[in-house]
Amino acid sequence: MAATLSAGLAIAGIASVVKPVIFPSIPGSGVSEFPKVKVSSLGELTTGTVVLFNYPLDDEPNLLIKLGAKAEGGVGPDGDIVAFSQICQHLGCQSIQYVQAGGSPSCKPSYKATGSVGYCCCHGSIYDFVNGGVVLGGPAPRPLPQVILEVDSSGDIYATGMGPPSIFGHDTGSTDVTNDLSGGNVVTQT
């Protein structure tokens, strides 16, 4: 009897862990998946173009950039269009600027980028936009979350999700990136 009860409790425990992973839902939001939202189109972009947009929540800024060089997670004919959260993973400053190779951010003219990077003007964290937002320097403890992009047959570019790690302020200790949909209003297509 005790063994049967123990086995039943173990199965129930495993199910409570597995269910949220297989069927994620965002507490209080009624949303269980990232929205698909048009951000730009291939015809609107040239190398170095930056498009600012909010995603996945209406108060979370992101940068979409055509880098001019193939990038990890890049879309488009050249695989060079990427998007990242503009919220720094250090302390949550919303001040990430795109800096082309050889350029400098407006806040620190003495810094010269060696590649396509995101530079945080709050405390100097530097993220590599060609290699998935990994930290190149500064105090940021983790990479910048990358927006998952898709391009349709007409050349429209859509945000369809967020890659890990969770956006700063949404880290609940879980590896479930759908935590990024909690704490605000989910962006919808307009």
C-alpha positions in Angstrom: 0.0 0.0 0.0 2.8 2.5 1.0 4.7 1.6 -2.2 1.7 2.2 -4.4 1.0 5.5 -2.7 4.6 6.5 -3.1 4.6 5.6 -6.8 1.4 7.5 -7.3 2.8 10.6 -5.7 6.0 10.3 -7.7 4.0 10.2 -11.0 1.9 13.1 -9.9 5.1 15.1 -9.1 6.6 14.3 -12.5 3.4 15.3 -14.3 3.3 18.6 -12.5 6.8 19.4 -13.8 6.3 18.1 -17.3 2.8 19.6 -18.0 4.0 23.3 -17.9 6.9 22.4 -20.3 4.7 20.6 -22.8 1.6 22.9 -22.4 3.0 26.3 -21.3 0.7 29.0 -20.1 1.4 32.4 -18.8 -0.2 33.0 -15.4 -2.9 35.6 -15.5 -2.4 36.5 -19.2 -4.5 33.8 -20.9 -1.7 33.6 -23.5 0.2 30.4 -24.1 2.4 31.3 -27.1 4.3 34.2 -28.6 2.3 36.4 -31.0 3.3 36.8 -34.6 3.8 40.5 -35.3 5.0 42.2 -38.5 8.1 44.3 -37.8 9.3 45.4 -41.3 9.9 44.1 -44.8 13.0 43.2 -46.8 12.4 46.2 -49.2 12.5 48.7 -46.3 16.0 47.6 -45.2 19.5 48.5 -46.2 22.8 47.5 -44.4 22.9 49.4 -41.1 19.2 50.0 -41.0 17.8 49.9 -37.4 14.1 49.4 -36.8 12.8 49.9 -33.3 9.8 47.9 -32.1 8.2 46.6 -29.0 7.9 42.8 -28.5 6.6 40.5 -27.0 5.1 43.0 -24.5 4.1 46.6 -25.4 6.7 48.1 -23.1 9.7 46.0 -24.1 11.8 47.7 -26.8 13.8 45.7 -29.4 16.2 46.5 -32.3 15.9 44.9 -35.7 19.1 45.4 -37.8 20.3 44.5 -41.3 24.0 43.8 -40.4 25.4 43.2 -43.9 27.0 39.9 -42.8 25.6 36.5 -42.1 24.6 36.2 -38.5 23.5 33.5 -36.1 19.6 33.4 -36.2 19.7 35.8 -39.1 16.9 35.8 -41.7 16.5 37.2 -45.2 18.3 36.3 -48.4 21.7 37.0 -46.9 20.9 35.7 -43.4 21.9 39.1 -42.0 18.7 40.5 -40.4 18.6 40.0 -36.7 16.7 41.5 -33.8 17.5 41.7 -30.1 16.0 43.0 -26.9 17.0 46.5 -26.1 16.9 45.7 -22.4 20.4 45.1 -21.0 20.9 41.9 -19.1 23.0 43.7 -16.5 20.5 45.9 -14.7 17.6 46.3 -17.2 18.6 49.6 -18.7 16.7 50.2 -22.0 19.7 51.8 -23.7 21.2 49.2 -26.1 22.5 51.0 -29.2 23.6 49.3 -32.4 27.2 50.1 -33.4 28.7 49.1 -36.7 32.3 47.9 -37.0 34.6 50.8 -36.5 31.8 53.0 -35.1 31.2 54.4 -31.6 28.0 54.7 -29.5 26.8 58.2 -28.9 27.5 57.9 -25.2 31.1 56.8 -25.5 32.9 58.2 -28.6 36.3 56.7 -27.4 34.9 53.1 -27.9 35.5 51.7 -31.4 33.5 48.5 -32.2 35.4 45.7 -33.8 32.2 44.2 -35.2 28.5 44.6 -35.3 27.6 45.1 -31.6 25.0 46.3 -29.2 26.4 48.7 -26.6 24.7 49.6 -23.4 25.2 53.2 -22.5 24.3 52.6 -18.8 27.3 50.5 -17.7 29.2 49.6 -20.9 28.0 46.0 -21.6 28.8 44.9 -25.1 26.9 42.3 -27.1 28.0 40.5 -30.3 25.1 40.8 -32.8 26.7 38.4 -35.3 27.0 35.6 -32.8 23.6 35.5 -31.0 24.1 38.4 -28.6 26.9 36.9 -26.5 28.6 39.2 -24.1 31.9 40.6 -25.3 32.6 43.0 -22.4 31.1 44.8 -19.5 29.1 43.6 -16.5 26.3 41.8 -18.2 26.1 38.2 -16.9 24.2 36.6 -19.9 23.6 37.1 -23.6 21.0 39.5 -24.9 17.7 37.7 -25.8 17.3 37.4 -29.5 13.9 37.9 -31.2 13.0 34.9 -33.4 12.2 36.2 -36.9 10.5 34.8 -40.0 10.2 36.1 -43.5 7.2 35.3 -45.6 7.0 34.9 -49.4 6.1 38.6 -49.9 9.2 39.7 -47.9 7.5 40.8 -44.8 9.5 40.2 -41.6 7.7 38.9 -38.5 8.7 38.6 -34.8 7.4 35.1 -33.7 9.1 34.5 -30.4 12.1 35.2 -28.1 15.1 33.0 -27.7 16.7 32.4 -24.3 17.7 33.7 -21.8 14.5 35.4 -20.5 14.3 39.1 -20.9 15.7 41.0 -17.9 13.0 41.3 -15.2 11.3 38.0 -16.3 13.8 35.6 -15.0 11.9 33.4 -12.5 14.6 30.7 -12.3 12.8 28.7 -15.0 14.2 27.9 -18.4 10.7 28.3 -19.9 11.2 31.5 -22.0 7.4 32.0 -22.1 8.0 33.8 -18.9 8.8 36.7 -21.3 5.0 37.0 -21.8 4.2 37.8 -18.2 3.9 41.2 -16.5 2.4 43.4 -19.2 0.2 43.6 -22.3 1.1 41.2 -25.2 1.7 43.0 -28.5 -0.8 42.1 -31.1 -0.9 42.6 -34.8 -2.5 46.0 -35.7 
